[in-house]
Structure formats: structure tokens, C-alpha cells
Amino acid sequence: MDEEEADPATAVLPQNIPSLDAILVQVDEATGNRRILSCSESGCTPIHPPASLGINPLSDGTSWYRYAERTGKLGVKSSVLEKVDSTGKVHIITEENPLVKPRAMMLSNDGTKIAYFLDNIHDKKKLTELWVYDSKAGGAKVIVEKLHRPDIASRVRWNASSRVTWFLQEVKKKELIVASLGGGTGTPRFTGIDWNEYGEVVDAGVMDMNDDMSLVAFAKSETKGFSKLFVARGNEASIAKSIRGSVVFLRWMENNGLLYAVQDGKNLTFWMANAQTEWPIARMDAVFESAHSSGSSGLVAFVASPRAEDRHLYVLQIATGHMKDETSIPNFPGTTHVVQTKESVGQFPQAVAGVISTIPDSQIVAFIEAQAPAIFKETNSKPNRILMTDIPNASFVDFTDAAGKEQRALVRVIDVVNPEWDVVARYKAINGIWNRVDASGDTDPKVLRLYEWEDTLSQWILKETY
């Protein structure tokens, strides 16, 4: 991929997984009905556009974008691209005049920009330009000029970080036109790829490009049960890797590592790859629907169903492979798309001395790893499996004692600031089954998630959710 990439062995276990606020769009492909949801760890609520907006405008969660038709003083109708806030106040982005007419609109992944075409209509040359409106900066600028409308062969798409756009242009053959908001020229790139074969991928498939436009990655289904992941640098020919299952998501990280997800039956696995190697960072039994990642925060929000008719919004922490079930999503026919995310203003509470609260998995794992010798009274004890349970802050810990024997204990973490814990029960293996040593008669808690230590990666990996 690139010389500057993350080393899996240097990943650090952060203190918590931040909660995310997400905008989801649910689309019933059969009827065309749509619903927009604002989701967080406290649940999902519908976002209703002002009544004046009409059907299916685009939204960034706070404002709405639409084309309206206006009638002038002489009865001449014109097309207007508008931004409408939640109160119904209208801001005109651009409007038709005798020279130009706006057309189409594509919302960026971060929700702050709209790309649109501005067609020249004063002559028969059929020229157009690609413009971008930036809601934060409050203005619009042209990023690609002198395009011939009939030659545009796909919709315009944004890369994951919302800094680069691309689309296909077809004159004698299909070429990928790429433009950067930082001053890219809008010329053909990645010319070593025959884009005639991948028109559908460019238009709507799994694809991403890094911010300096030097790397592209995309996926395409092949024979039943397999797909191919393509990576290309500059104008070189692409390198293809055959993958069991379907590549359902990918994005370039800021260090030019490639994050991608593979659905193989019910198994969903997230992978990270660099120029030398690749490694799994998280697995779960669920059916993937959509994902969103800004890259800079090191988080991925994704929608998946662990069971039929049971959608959830999850947050994946890329550095550790830890996942958090953010919230369940109301049922709706069709597909649920994650279209925007940001970290919640109210974050996961940090551990406070002397206060027992729900502690994130990442903190529990880090605490047990650090305090294992004291918890188990074994100088060289080494945890190798941690199973989170339905008792708050309590987990089964499988560890190896000084004699090399496998042991298990049920440990409840009380305070991670001033280290305090309680060993609730100990177990010993009899005929391969863990049996509780004490005679309390208490029922063992239910296991929810399994983490295992991976020596090759030098980090904890979420292996199973139950």
C-alpha cells in the first residue's frame, strides 16, 4: 500500500470507546419511502424535515438540501439549489440564469459539502462544470472545468474523508476523473486500470481513494462466494487479491493503511492491510449493511444485524479491535445507511475513584492485564482470554499460572483509578469443563463477549459476541 503505515504491534489500548452521534437514512427500495434517524447510545429518533420541503431532500442532520422551481416576474421558471434549516429558513446556494443551470447534488461523507454540476445553457456546446458548496466556509467554488455533459458516465462520488471527488468520463474509453478540494486539476488518473470493466463499481460500488490521490482501492464480486480486492498506485496496473466472501466496506486511513470488511456467510471480519502484511482486527457474527468512518478519529460506525430483523448500530475502535453496541435501530423495510457520524458531546464517562459505574470493555481489559499478578496472586500469571458477562464490570478471566496450568476466575472490577477489584469465584477444569470451586450455589453469569490475546499482533482481539 505505502511506506507510511501502521504497525499492528504498536497499537495502544485507549481508555474508552467514544460514543457517536450518527445520522442514518433508511430506504425502502420497493416503494421509495425514506426515513432519517438521529441515533446515539440513548437510542434513535426520527428527523422530520420542514413541511415545505417536499419529498426526500438530502440532509446533514441539521439542514436540508433541495432543488426548488421558481417562477420569475415574466412567468419564466428557473431551478434553484437551496439549503433549508430546521426552522424553514432558506439560503440560496445557486440558481439558474440565462447562462447556467445547476443540476444534481451529492452530499459529502462528513455532511459539510455538496457537489453539483453547473451546466452552460447559453449555447449548444453542452459544457458543464463541477462545483462544491462548503457549508462551514459558506461559499462555493469550481473544482473541475470544461466538461462535456454527454461524456459524464457515472455519478460523482466522494472519498471517505470528503476531500476528493471522482467520476467517470467516456470519450473513446472510460477514464476516472479525480479532483481534490485542495487544488486538484480534475484530470484522468489511475490510467493503468481499464475502467470500462468497472463502471458499476465507480458509480455505486465499494471504493475509496486516499487524500493525495495516489492510491485507489475497490472491490468486485467474482464467482459465487468470492470477490476481488483491487489496489492501484498512480498509473500502475492494479494488484488483485482474491477473497473468500464479499468485501462490503473499505477506506484508506490517514497513514495509508487500508481498512476493509469482509462478509463470509454470517461471519463479518474487519481487516487492516499495509504494504507488507494484513491482519484481522475484529470479528463478529452479524450481517453487515453499511458503515461510515472519518479516519482521523480511529472509529468506524456500522450497521449490522446479529439476528434477523434486529439491526444495531456498532462502533469499532480500529486501534484495538474493540466494538461497542451503540444502540438498536427501529425496524424499517429496505436498507439502512450510515451517512454521517461525529463524536458525542457527552462522552463515555471516565472512571472516577470510589464510584462503581459501567466500565468500557477497553478499560476492563487493560486493567486486568496490568493487575493480573495482584488479582491472582501469581507473579507470572498471564491472562489469555477475557469473557465479558451480563454482570456489570464482571468477567471470566482465563489465565496461566506460574506452573503453566490453565486457571479461571470471575473478576469484578470496582475502581480502575485507585485499583480495586473483587474475585467473585474461582474455577478448575474437570474433564474439560470449568467447575466452580466455592459452594455458594450462585448461578454463573451469562457470557456476552469473548476477547483473546493474539501474540502475533501483541493486542487483544474481540473473537465472539453471544
Buried (B, 14 or more C-beta within 10 A) or exposed (E): BBEEBBEBEEBEBBEBBBBBBBBBBBBEEEEEBBBBBBBBBEBBEEBEBBEEBEEBBBBBBEBBBBBBEEEEEEEEEBBBBBBBEBEEEBEEBBBBEEEBBBBBBBBBBBBBBBBBBBBBBEEEEEBBBBBBBBBEEEEBEEBBEEBEEEBBBBEBBBBBBBBBBBBBBBEEEBBBBBBBBEEBBBEBBBBEBEBEEBBEBBBEBBBBBBBBBBBBBBBBBEEEEEBBBBBBBEEEEBEBEEBEBBBBBBBBBBBBBBBBBBBBEEBBBBBBBBBEEBBBBBBBBBBBBBBBBBBEBBBBBBBBBBEEEEBBBBBBBBBBBBBBBBBEBBEBEBEBBBBBBBBBEEEBEEBEEEEBEEBBBBBBBBBBBEBBEEBBEBEEBBBBBBBBBEBEBBBBBBBBBEEEEBBBBBBBBBBBEEEBBEEBBBBEEEEEEBEBEEEEEEEBBEBBBBBBBBEEBEBBBBBBBE
